[in-house]
Amino acid sequence: MAEPRWIIHLPTTLTSRAAAAELAAALARSLGHLDAVDFGESTLSEEDAQHVRYRVWCDARLPEGGRCGLRNGHGGSCNAATQHLCCQAVNKPTGAKEGLA
């Protein structure tokens, strides 16, 4: 049986989901080189409704390997050519990682 993964809950003073998603993107740009952080599975929640989570990234598996690094709910298809710079950190090829569906 695999060891459980740990989640770091990082409260902010931000008051909008859009601003929190921008902070998540900034953290991915800044810390994307760390293999210990799975930015593709980042979620957001309101402070008093932490059981309701919103995905930041699409994170769908790509046929050529890796995952879609576009924001959740993006238009168009998922592929490496459509990714923008702030999301490249979350599109590192993965081994046996399983994402949320």
Buried (B, 14 or more C-beta within 10 A) or exposed (E): EEEEEEEEEEEEEEEEEEEBBBBBBEBBBEEBEEEEBBBBBBBBBEEEEEEEEBBBBBBBBBEEEBBBBBBBEBEEEBEBEBBEEBBBBBBBEBEEBEBEE
